Amino acid sequence: MTEQVCWDPLLIQRYNRPGPRYTSYPTAVEFQPVSAQTEQRDAIERQAFAARDPSRPLSLYLHIPFCRHVCYYCGCNKIVTKNTSKAAPYLQLLKQEIRAKYDLLSQHGTQPVAEVEQLHLGGGTPTFLSDEELEELVNYLKNLFTFSRAKNADFSIEIDPRELRTGTLVLLRKLGFNRISYGVQDLVHKVQAAVNRIQPREMIESVMAEARALGFRSINIDLIYGLPHQTLASFDETLDAIIAMRPDRLSVFNYAHLPERFKPQRRINGDDLPSAQEKLAILGHSIQKLTDAGYHYVGMDHFALPDDELAVAQAAGQLHRNFQGYTTHAQCDLIGFGVSSISQIGDYYLQNQVVMNEYESAVAAGYLPTMKHLQASADDKVIRYVITELLCHLQVDFDVIDQRFGIDSRQFLADSLSRLQPMVEDQLVDISAQGVRIRDKGRLLVRNACMAFDEYLHQHEQQRFSKAI
């Protein structure tokens, strides 16, 4: 596995076009609406759970959609409210859905349910729930599921530092959480004010220090480049401060300004955004600075210290990617709970209702809140494997594909390999008799290489996706 990331701004500008982030293949835009008839919707879920290999461990994702404040850059599925009483009825719906899916996993008590190796609370702001509600929710899960005690079990939660109460981190550790992710985005006040997210550096340093003292195994910090008023110099200040805090992982996301799709972004003045050239310079400098500080570039905006599980898994050829991003638990079936959440059960994808009223109506009526679904075809599974290997390990071997899927991969992938030729000519990708390899020069453009294999992509307007850089 190469440790180099080569920076060529002219090439990056040339290839910087919209495309999927490939947290799944087929991507979520391919999911098909379920029948309006509730019985048929439930039948789709039952089919997926019945086909599941019961020996596969579980990864549970719970979506908590509430936020007390709107961050103007945000494109997440959320409900902005200061009315914390809304949490209780949502929690009851969540428990109903959890119980219904647990029953499907156990085939209504006829077989044991596999261990949970991963638990992740996302949002929204999961700590919108009170400490008592968080404890109630986790204990409800523990009373149903068996949680792994293995050293590599991951129990994580996303945290808005502004919404962290005294004692909440202590409670989270007591409940078994060992990984946390802080949304920081930028530490410069002028940038924070422009996106309505004021959180002083001292606040971030304080919550980082407390998490370290409590023994959280891994701490992630999210940053965003391309926000209003950001400059190369200002973002360098943020990087200096974050590197001094030494998070185990860093996510440095590209801000995609799509005000026509995301209403909160209309409050951002487009004239305040950095130019494309400045934005590219920020990214290049960030990669170089983080690499010099000892961080390993995992891929797709993600960095990790060399001894972090993501970096170790990548070096061992065991990294995976799903709706939660990069993960070390490829063997898990992902079960999603809550509005807009997505499950991946073997070759089945199931997405919950994204509108709260529709989610509430389905669960309250005793039905599963499925909105869309898809079962991956035999061809989809081959392409999914290729894309995952390229995103996670920067190479894929033809003979391994042949043995795994019983096909002639060179013939099967002939059209895709032809679409890769421009990247070969630009020395971004190598195609040999053995397989496909992303070169150092192409690591930042691996998403583009994956797009060459995506058989659905030409059917859509690429404006449905964010740009690669």
N, C-alpha and C positions, 0 to 999 in steps of 0.2 A: 504494500500500500504506500503510495507516494505521500510525502509530507509537504510538497511544494504547491503553492498556488501562484500561477503566473498571471500578471496583470497587463492586459493589452487593451486600453480604453477604446481604440478604434474598432477592434474586432468585437468588443462587447457592445458598442453602440450599433454595429451592423446587425448583430444577432438579437438585440434587445426587443423582442416582440412578445405579445401576449401569449400565454399558455398555461396549462394546468400546473398545480403544485404536486399532483400525483400522490395525495394521501390515500388514494385508491385507484384501481383500474378495473373496470371502467370507472370514470370519474362520476361524481354525483349528478352532473348534468344529464347523464344517460339513464338515471333511475326513472322508472315508469310509474305513473299514478296508479294507485290501487283502485279497486272497484268502489263505487259509492256505497255499495251494500256492506253493512258492517260484518255480516257473517262471512262474506268472501274475504274481507280484510283480515279477519282473524284466521281464516284458513291458510292464508299466505304465511302468517307468522308461525302457525302450528307446523306447516310443512318445513319451514327452515329449521325450527328447533328439533323436529323429529329426525331430520337428516343429519343432525350434528353428531360428530364423533364424541361420545361421552367421556373419553379419556383425555380430551384436550382441556387444559386449565382455562381459567376465565380471567378476563380483564373487564372491569366494570367502570363505565363512565356515567357520571350524574351531572346533568346540566342545570345549574341554578341561574336563572335568567336575569335576576334583579340587580340593578345598580342604583346607588343614591344620586350619582352625578353622571351627566352625559359627557364623555370625552369626544370631542368633535371629529377626531380621525376615525372613530370606531365603526367597523362594519359588521360587528357580531350581532347575533340574535339576542336581544336584551329588552328589558322593561325598565325604564328609568322612573324611579319613585322613591320618595322618602318615607312612604307609609309601610313600616316594617310589619304591620299586621297582615300584609298580603302573603307573607312567607308561610304562615300556618296552614291555610287551605291548600297551598301548592305542595307543601310537605305531605299532606294527607293523600293528595293525588299521586305523588311520587311513590309513596309507600304502597298504594294500590297497584301501580304498574310494576313495582319491584316484586310484589307477591305473585302477580299473574305470570310474570316471566320466570320466576323461580319455579312455579308449578309446571311450566312447560319444560324447563331444564330437568326437572325431576320426573317428567312424564307423570305428573300428579302423584308423586310418592312411590312410584314403582322402581326407581333406580336412584343411587346416590348422585349428588351433584359434585362436580369436580371442584378442586380448590381454586380460590381466587388468588392469583399472583399479582394482580395490579388493581388498584382502585384510584380513580382520578375524579376530583370535583372541579368542574370548570364553569365558565359563565360568559357574561355576567360577573357578579362578584359573589362567590360562595360564602364569604363571611358576612354577607347581608343577613344570613341566618344568625340568630343569636347563639351564644355558646350553648345554651340549653337545647336549642333546636339542632345544632350540629351534633351534639352528643346523642340526642334522640335518634337522629337519622343513622349515624354510624352504628349505634347499638342495635337498631332494627336490622341493618345489614348483617351484623355479626350473629344475631339470633337465627338468621336463616342460613347464611353461607359459612363455609369453613375457609378461613383466611390462612394463607401459607405463612409459615414461620421461617421460611428459607431466608438466607442472608440477602439474596437478590430480590426479594419481594418488594414491590414499589407501591407505596401508598402516598399519593401526592395531591396537592391542592393549589389552585391559583389564588393569589392574594393581592389586593389593592392595598399598598402600605397605608394609605390615608384612612382606610376602614378597619384597621387592625386594633382591636380593643386590648386593654391591659388584661393579661391572663389567657388570651386566645391561643397564642403559640404554645403555652404550657399545656392547655387542654388538647390541642392537636397532637402533641407528642404523646400525651397520655393515651389518646385514642389509637395510636399506632402509626400516625403519619410520619414518614421519614424523608419526604422530599417536598419542597415548596418552590413556587415560582412567583417572583415579585414583578409586577408590571411597573416599570420605571419610565421607559420611553426616552426621556431626556432630562438632564439636570439643570439646564439653563432656564432661569425664571421667565425670560421673554418668550421662549418657545412654549413653556408650560402654560403661560397665560393665554397664548394664542390657541391652544387646544383644550383649555378649561381643565387642566390637571396640574394643580399646584401641589408640589411635594418637595420640600427642601432637601438638600443633600444630607443634612443632619438626621432627618427622619429616616432616610434609606440606610444610613450608617447604623442607626440605632436598631432597626429591625433586623438588619444583617447580623449585628453583634449578638442580639438575643437569640436568633436562630442557631448561630454557631454554638453559643453557650449551652443550648438545650440539646445539642447533638443531632440535629437534622443531617442526614447522610449526604444530601445533595441539595444545593441551592442554585436556582436559575434566576437570571435577570433578563427581562425583555427590554430591548431598545428598539427604536424606530428611526430610520434615516429618511429624509425627504420631507420633514415637517416644516411648517412656516417658521421663518426667521433662522433656520439652521444654516450654519456656514461650516466650512472645513475647520476653521479655528474654534468655533463654539462647540462642535461635536468632539473635537480633540479634548476640550476641557472635560466633557462628560466621560469620555473614555479613560482619561487619567484617573478620575474619581472612582469609576467602576473597577478598573484594574486594581486600584489600591484596596478595594473591598474584597477582591479575589473570589467571586462566585465560581462554583464548580462548572457551571454551564452558562452560556450566553446565547441569546437569540437576537440577531440584528436584522430586523424586518424592513422591507421596502414599503414605504407608504404609497399606496395607490390612491390617487385623488379621483374619486368617482362620485361626484356630488349628485349626478343624475340617478344613481342607484342607492346611495346612502344619505338620507336626509340630514343627519348631523354634520356631514362634511360641507353642507351649504353655508355653514357658519365660518368656514375657513376662507379667507381671501386668497384666491389663486395667485394674486400678484406677490404675496408674501412667501410663496414656496420657492425653494432654491431652484436654480436653473438645472436642466438636465446635466450639463457639464459639471456644475458644483455637486450635484447629487452623486454623480459617478465618482468624483474625486473623494467625497466623504466615504463611499463604500471602499474604494481602493485603499485609502489611508487606514480605515478601520481594520481591514484584513491584515495589512502589514503590521499595524500596531499590536493587534491581539496576538498575531503569530510571534512577534518579537517578545511579547510578554509571557510566552510559553503556552498559549492556547492552541489546540489542534482544530483545524477547520474540518468539521464533520461533513458539511455540505448543506445546501439549501438554507443559508442564513444561520446555521448553527455552529457554535464553537464549544469545545470542552477541554478541561485540563487533561493531560495525558493519562492520569490515573482514574479519571471518571469512567463510569460504566459504559457510556456511549462510545468513547474513544477506544476503550479496551475491546468492546464487542466488535467495532469496526475493524480493528487490527486482527481479530480472530476470525473475521468473515461471518460474524453472527448478528450483524445489525439488521434491523427490520424497519419498515415504515408503514404507518396506518393513519387513521383519522386523528390520532394524538401526536402525529409527527414521527420523529425517529424514536425507536423503542428497542429494548433488549429482549422483548418477550414475543418472538415471532410465533411461538407455538400456541398462543392464547386465542380463543374466540372472544371478540369484543362485543359486550352487551351494553347498549345505550339506554339510559332512562332520562325522562324529562323532555320538555318541549324542544324540538329540532334535533335531538340526539340521533346518532346513526349507529347501528349495529352491523358487525360483520361476523357472520356465523358460517364458517367454512366458505362456500362459494356464494352465499346469499348476503345481499345488502338490504337493510331495512331502515328507512328513515321515518322518524316520528313527525307528527304535525308540527309545523313551524309557527302557527298562530295559536296563541294561548287559549282563546275561546274554543277552538276546534280540538285542541289537546284535552282541555277540561271536559268538553262534552263527551268525547269518546271514553275517557277513563271513568268518568262519573256514571256512564251508562253501562259499565262493566266490559267494555271492549278495549282491545289494544289500540294505541293511537297511531297506527301505521299510516303514513301518507304516500310514500313511494317505496319501490322495491326493485330489485334486479337480481337475477341469478346469472353468475358468470358462465359464459360458454366455454367449450374446450379451447377455442382460439383465444378467448379473453385470458384464460389462465396462463397460457404460454407468454402472452405479451405482458401480463402482470408480473410474471417472474423476471422477464428481461428488464423491465423498467425498474423494479425493486432492486435488482442486482446492480444496475448502473447507478441508481441514486445512493445506494448504501455502500457499494464496494468498488464502483468505477470500472467494472468489467463484467463480462458474462462469457461463459465458455460454451461453444456449440455442442461439444460432446456431452456436457452435463445436461443441456436442454434435451438432446436426443434421448438420453437414458431416462430422464425424468418424465418426459411426455410421450415417448415412443414415436417421434417424428424425425423427419430430415429437416433440421432447423435451418440449414443454409438455404434450402429451397423455400421453406415456409416463410422465412424472413427476407426473401430476395427483394421485394419491393421496398421494404423498410431500409435495407442496406443501401439500396440505390438512392433513397432520399437522404441518406447520411453523407453522400459523396462530397457535397460542398464543405462539410465539416472536416472530412478527411483531407481535402485539398488545402484547407486552412490550417492543417496540422493540429486540429483540436481532438480528433478521434483517430484511432488506428483500427482497421479491419484486417484481420489476418486469417489464415486457415484455421486457427484455434478459436477465434472469437472476436469480440469487440472490446476495446479498451479506451477509456477516456484519458487523454494525455494531460500533463500538468497544465498546459495552456488552455485546456477545455474544461477544467474543473468547475469554473464559475458558470459554465454554459451547459452543464449536464442536463438541465431541464430541456434545453433545445434538442439534445440528442435523444432524449426520451420521446419527444414529440414526433420524431421520425418514425417511431414504432406504433404510435397511437392511431389505430384504424378509424376512430370516430372523429378525430379532430377536424378533418377537412369538411365534415358535415355542419360545423358550427362557425358562426362569426367569432373570430378570436377576441373580439371586444368583450366577450363574456368572461374572459380571464384577465388577471393582472399581468403586467410585463414581467419578464424573467428577472430583470435587475431594477 
